[in-house]
C-alpha cells in the first residue's frame, strides 16, 4: 500500500520504517526540517535497538522517504497520525495542539478513498471529534483509531510482531471498509496469528491509557510493599517472587525499585485523570493519584537511603550515579527517575557524577549543571557512594572487586534491585537495595 506517516518522532519514525520493511511504500512527513534531513540520510535521531539498521535498509530500498511537504501525502491511501501529545503544564491534560495542527494540514490532501488512522495517545472523545471534522470537510475520507503499544527498547519488534491489533472504527459499511484497509496494512501480522480487536472509537482510545494505568498501578503496588518491607525488616524480592507464582498476578512489572518514568506512563495516567474528571468519572480514577504519589515517593526514598549510607549528610560526599535514561536500551530522559534522583542528590549537597551508555547527551541537554562522564570508572573514581538507578546490562555485569579499586568507600545503593547482594558484600561492599533486608 501507499502510506503516509504524519509525525516522525519516536513513534512515527519507527512505524514508518517498519511499514516500509513490510513492503509498503511510505512517506514520512514532519515539520522539523533537521529531523527530516537526518532521517532521509538514514540517520536515527534517537537510540532504539535495531532501528538504525531498519531505517537505512528502508531508505536505501526506495520504499521510505521523508519530507516536510504535506502535499506529498496525496498519493497515499492510508495516513497514520503519529504526533506526540505532551502533558500540559497548567493542568496535566494532554496537549492536542500538535495533533490537531497535523490533522488540519493533512485535510486538503485527502479524498474519498483515504483512511486517516490515529495512533497518537489521545483523550477519549478526540477520535469522535476528528471524525466529525472529516464529515464536514467534504473530503469523503474516513477515520480509524489504531493505538500503539510500543515499549522503548523493543519498539521494532513490537511493531513488526505486535501482541494485539486494536481497530476503532465507525459503524456499518464505513467501519467495514476501514477494517479492510487496516487488514491490508497489517496483513503480515494477521497471517502470523496476531489477535485482532475491532471496536468503537471510544474503546480503542481507552485501551492504551487503561493499559498504562494498570502497569503503573502494578509497579507502584510492589513499591508500596517495598516500603512495608523496610518497616518490618522483610524482603520485597522474596515477597514479589511468591506473589508472581500466582497466575492471577504474574511476575511481570513486579520488581520493586525506583519506579516508572519516561514519556508515556507518567503523562498518560495524569491526562487520564483529567479526562475522567471532564466526563464525570473522576472518582473512578482517584486511585491513580496514589499511584503517582507512590512513584514519586520511591525517588525520595532513594535519596534518603543514599543519605543514610553517607553517614546522615551529603556534605563532602561524592556520589557516582549509574544511569540517566528512564529505562535501559533507551536514550530517553523524559521524566527519568534516574535523572530526578541525580538532581535531588546534587541539590541536597552531594557532588554528583552521572554516567549512562546512551543518554549522556540528552542528560546534559536537559540539565547542563550535572557532571556527566562516559565511563563508569571515571564516575566512580573517589566516590563515597555508588547509586545504580538505570538497570543497563553493563551495570548489572559490573565486577564489584574491580570497581572497588576506583571508589573511596565501597558503598552501593541498588535502586533497581538487580544486583547480587552476596557477591557485592563478599567484595567488601556495603550493599543496600530498596525494600531488601
C-alpha positions in Angstrom: 0.0 0.0 0.0 0.9 3.7 -0.3 1.2 5.0 3.3 1.9 8.4 4.8 3.1 8.7 8.4 2.4 12.2 9.9 4.9 13.0 12.7 8.3 11.4 12.6 9.3 11.4 16.2 9.9 8.2 18.1 6.6 6.5 17.3 6.3 7.8 13.7 9.8 7.1 12.6 9.7 3.5 13.9 6.3 2.9 12.4 7.3 4.3 9.0 10.5 2.2 8.8 8.6 -0.9 9.9 5.8 -0.4 7.4 8.4 0.0 4.6 10.2 -3.2 5.8 6.9 -5.0 5.4 6.8 -3.9 1.7 4.6 -0.8 1.8 5.6 2.4 0.0 5.9 5.0 2.8 6.4 8.8 3.0 7.1 10.2 6.5 6.1 13.8 7.0 7.3 16.1 9.7 7.6 19.9 10.1 11.1 19.7 11.6 13.4 20.1 8.6 16.5 18.9 10.5 14.8 15.7 11.6 13.6 15.1 8.0 17.1 15.6 6.7 18.6 13.2 9.2 16.0 10.5 8.6 16.4 11.0 4.8 20.1 10.3 5.2 19.3 7.1 7.2 20.5 8.6 10.5 18.4 7.7 13.5 17.7 10.8 15.7 17.3 8.6 18.9 18.6 5.4 20.3 16.5 2.3 19.7 18.0 -1.2 19.2 17.5 -2.4 15.7 16.0 0.8 14.4 19.1 2.3 12.6 19.6 -0.8 10.5 15.9 -1.0 9.6 15.9 2.7 8.7 18.9 2.5 6.4 17.5 -0.6 4.7 14.1 1.1 4.1 15.6 4.4 2.8 18.1 2.6 0.5 15.4 0.4 -0.9 13.4 3.4 -2.0 10.3 2.3 -0.1 10.8 5.0 2.5 11.3 8.7 2.1 10.8 11.8 4.3 9.6 15.3 3.6 8.1 18.4 5.3 5.6 18.9 2.5 2.1 17.7 3.4 1.1 17.7 -0.2 3.2 14.5 -0.7 0.6 12.6 1.3 -1.9 13.0 -1.6 -0.7 9.8 -3.2 -1.3 7.7 -0.1 -4.4 5.6 0.8 -3.7 5.3 4.5 -2.4 8.1 6.7 -1.1 7.4 10.2 -1.2 10.2 12.7 1.8 9.7 15.0 2.1 13.1 16.5 3.1 13.5 20.2 0.7 14.6 22.9 2.8 16.0 25.7 1.4 16.9 29.1 0.1 20.5 29.6 1.9 22.2 32.4 -1.1 24.0 33.7 -3.4 21.1 34.4 -1.7 17.8 33.4 -4.1 17.2 30.5 -2.8 16.0 27.1 -1.8 18.8 24.8 -3.5 18.2 21.5 -2.3 21.3 19.6 0.3 19.4 17.5 -2.1 16.5 16.7 -4.8 19.0 15.7 -2.4 21.0 13.6 -1.2 18.0 11.7 -4.7 16.7 11.1 -5.8 20.1 9.7 -2.7 20.2 7.5 -3.5 16.8 6.1 -7.2 17.5 5.3 -6.6 19.4 2.0 -4.8 16.3 0.6 -7.4 13.7 1.3 -10.1 12.2 -0.9 -12.9 9.7 -0.6 -10.7 6.7 -0.9 -8.5 7.6 2.0 -8.3 6.4 5.6 -6.9 8.5 8.4 -5.5 6.3 11.2 -4.9 7.7 14.6 -2.0 6.2 16.6 -1.3 9.0 19.0 -2.3 8.6 22.6 -5.3 11.0 23.0 -8.1 11.6 25.5 -11.3 9.6 24.7 -13.5 11.8 22.5 -10.7 13.0 20.3 -11.4 10.5 17.5 -15.1 11.3 17.6 -14.3 15.0 17.2 -11.9 14.3 14.3 -14.4 12.0 12.6 -17.0 14.8 12.7 -14.4 17.2 11.2 -13.9 14.8 8.4 -17.6 14.6 7.7 -17.9 18.3 7.4 -14.7 18.7 5.3 -16.2 17.3 2.2 -13.2 15.0 1.5 -15.2 11.8 1.9 -12.3 10.3 3.9 -12.8 8.0 6.9 -11.2 7.7 10.3 -10.0 4.8 12.3 -8.2 4.7 15.7 -5.4 2.2 16.0 -3.5 2.7 19.3 0.2 1.9 19.6 1.7 -0.3 22.3 5.4 0.2 21.8 7.9 -0.4 24.5 11.0 1.7 24.3 13.9 -0.7 23.7 11.6 -3.2 21.9 9.8 -0.8 19.5 10.9 -2.5 16.3 9.8 -6.0 17.4 6.6 -4.6 18.9 5.7 -3.0 15.5 6.6 -5.9 13.3 5.3 -8.6 15.7 2.6 -6.9 17.8 0.9 -8.8 20.6 -2.5 -7.4 19.5 -4.1 -5.1 17.0 -6.9 -2.8 18.1 -9.1 -1.1 15.5 -11.5 1.7 16.5 -13.9 2.1 13.5 -17.3 3.6 12.8 -20.5 1.5 12.5 -21.7 0.0 9.2 -20.1 0.0 5.8 -17.6 2.7 6.6 -16.3 0.6 9.5 -16.0 -2.5 7.3 -14.1 -0.5 4.7 -11.7 0.9 7.4 -11.2 -2.6 8.8 -10.4 -3.9 5.3 -7.8 -1.2 4.8 -6.2 -1.9 8.2 -6.1 -5.6 7.4 -4.2 -4.8 4.3 -1.7 -2.7 6.2 -1.2 -5.4 8.9 -1.5 -8.5 6.6 1.8 -10.0 7.7 0.9 -9.7 11.5 -2.6 -11.1 10.9 -1.2 -14.1 8.9 1.1 -14.8 11.9 -2.0 -15.1 14.1 -1.9 -11.7 15.9 -5.1 -11.2 17.9 -7.4 -8.5 16.4 -10.0 -6.5 18.3 -12.4 -4.4 16.2 -14.3 -2.0 18.4 -15.7 1.6 18.6 -13.7 4.8 18.7 -14.1 5.3 22.5 -12.9 1.8 23.5 -9.9 2.0 21.1 -8.8 5.3 22.6 -9.2 3.9 26.2 -7.1 0.8 25.6 -3.7 2.5 25.7 -4.3 4.7 28.7 -6.1 1.8 30.5 -3.1 -0.5 29.9 -0.6 2.1 31.0 -2.7 2.8 34.1 -2.7 -0.9 35.0 1.0 -1.2 34.6 1.7 1.9 36.6 -0.6 0.6 39.4 1.3 -2.8 39.5 4.6 -1.1 39.7 3.5 1.3 42.4 1.9 -1.6 44.3 5.1 -3.5 44.7 6.9 -0.3 45.6 4.3 0.3 48.3 5.0 -3.2 49.5 8.7 -2.3 49.5 8.0 0.4 52.0 6.2 -2.0 54.2 9.1 -4.5 53.9 11.5 -1.8 55.0 9.4 -1.0 58.0 9.1 -4.7 59.1 12.5 -6.0 58.2 11.2 -8.1 55.4 12.5 -8.7 51.8 10.4 -7.4 48.9 12.3 -9.5 46.3 11.2 -12.7 48.1 7.7 -11.3 48.5 7.5 -10.4 44.8 8.7 -13.9 43.8 6.0 -15.5 46.0 3.3 -13.2 44.6 4.4 -13.9 41.0 3.8 -17.6 41.2 0.1 -16.8 41.5 -1.0 -16.9 37.8 -3.7 -14.3 38.6 -1.0 -11.9 39.4 2.1 -12.9 37.4 5.7 -11.7 37.9 5.9 -9.1 35.2 6.2 -5.4 36.4 6.5 -6.8 39.9 10.1 -5.8 40.7 10.4 -3.1 43.4 12.7 -0.2 42.8 12.9 3.4 41.7 9.6 3.3 39.8 8.4 4.3 36.4 9.1 7.3 34.2 9.5 8.2 30.5 7.3 9.9 28.0 4.2 7.7 28.4 3.2 6.2 31.8 3.5 9.4 33.9 1.8 11.7 31.5 -0.8 9.2 30.4 -2.1 8.5 33.9 -2.3 12.2 34.7 -4.1 13.0 31.4 -6.4 10.1 32.0 -7.4 11.5 35.4 -8.1 14.9 33.9 -10.2 13.5 31.1 -12.1 11.3 33.6 -13.0 14.4 35.5 -14.2 16.1 32.4 -16.7 13.3 31.7 -17.8 13.0 35.3 -15.9 9.8 36.2 -13.1 11.4 38.3 -13.9 9.3 41.4 -13.3 6.1 39.3 -9.7 7.1 38.7 -8.9 8.8 42.0 -6.6 5.8 42.9 -4.2 7.0 40.2 -3.3 10.0 42.3 -1.9 7.5 44.9 -0.2 5.5 42.2 1.6 8.7 41.1 2.4 9.7 44.7 3.9 6.3 45.5 6.1 6.6 42.3 7.4 10.0 43.4 8.0 8.7 46.9 10.3 6.0 45.5 12.6 8.7 44.3 12.5 10.4 47.7 13.2 7.1 49.5 16.2 6.5 47.2 17.7 9.9 48.2 17.1 9.1 51.9 18.8 5.8 51.6 21.7 7.5 50.0 21.9 10.0 52.8 21.9 7.2 55.4 24.7 5.4 53.6 26.7 8.6 53.5 26.5 8.9 57.3 23.5 11.1 57.5 24.8 14.0 55.5 25.9 14.7 51.9 28.4 17.4 52.9 31.7 16.5 51.2 30.2 13.3 49.7 31.0 12.3 46.1 28.3 10.1 44.5 28.5 8.1 41.3 25.1 7.8 39.7 24.8 4.9 37.2 22.1 5.8 34.8 20.3 8.7 33.2 17.8 7.2 30.8 14.4 6.3 32.3 15.0 2.7 31.4 17.7 0.6 29.7 18.0 0.3 25.9 16.9 3.9 25.5 18.3 7.4 25.5 15.0 8.9 26.7 15.4 11.2 29.7 11.8 12.5 29.8 10.6 12.2 33.4 13.5 10.0 34.2 13.6 8.7 37.8 17.4 8.3 37.3 18.0 11.9 36.4 15.5 13.1 39.1 17.4 11.2 41.8 20.8 12.6 40.5 19.4 16.2 40.7 17.9 15.7 44.1 21.3 14.3 45.4 23.1 17.3 43.9 20.6 19.8 45.3 21.0 18.2 48.7 24.7 19.0 48.7 26.4 15.9 47.2 29.0 16.2 44.4 27.3 14.0 41.8 28.8 12.4 38.7 26.4 10.7 36.2 27.2 8.1 33.5 24.9 6.3 31.0 25.7 4.2 28.0 23.4 6.1 25.7 21.6 9.0 27.4 24.6 11.3 28.4 24.0 13.8 25.6 20.3 14.1 26.4 21.0 14.4 30.1 23.4 17.3 29.5 20.9 19.0 27.2 18.1 18.7 29.9 20.3 19.6 32.9 23.6 21.3 32.0 24.5 21.7 35.6 25.1 17.9 36.0 28.6 16.5 35.8 28.3 13.7 33.2 31.1 11.3 32.1 31.3 8.5 29.6 32.9 5.7 31.6 31.7 4.0 34.8 35.3 4.0 36.2 35.5 7.8 35.7 32.2 8.3 37.5 33.3 6.0 40.4 36.8 7.4 41.0 36.9 8.7 44.5 33.2 8.1 45.1 31.8 7.7 48.6 28.7 6.0 47.3 27.6 4.4 44.0 23.9 4.5 43.2 22.5 2.3 40.4 19.4 3.9 39.0 19.0 2.5 35.5 19.3 -1.2 35.1 21.5 -1.4 32.0 23.1 -4.8 31.5 26.5 -3.1 31.6 25.8 -2.0 35.1 24.4 -5.4 36.2 27.5 -7.1 34.9 30.0 -4.8 36.8 32.8 -6.6 38.7 32.5 -5.4 42.3 36.1 -6.2 43.1 37.4 -4.2 40.1 35.0 -1.2 40.7 36.1 -1.3 44.4 39.6 -0.2 43.3 38.2 3.1 42.0 36.0 4.3 44.8 36.9 5.9 48.1 34.3 4.0 50.0 32.8 0.6 49.0 29.1 1.5 49.4 26.4 0.8 46.8 22.7 1.6 46.7 20.9 -0.7 44.2 17.8 1.3 43.5 16.6 -1.2 40.9 17.2 -4.4 43.0 19.1 -6.1 40.1 22.5 -6.8 41.7 23.5 -9.9 43.7 23.9 -8.7 47.3 26.1 -11.6 48.3 28.6 -11.0 45.5 29.0 -7.3 46.4 29.2 -8.0 50.1 31.9 -10.6 49.5 33.9 -8.0 47.7 33.8 -5.8 50.7 30.9 -3.5 49.8 28.1 -2.2 52.0 25.1 -3.1 49.8 21.6 -1.8 50.2 18.5 -2.3 48.0 15.0 -0.9 48.2 12.8 -3.0 50.5 15.5 -5.7 50.9 16.9 -7.0 54.2 
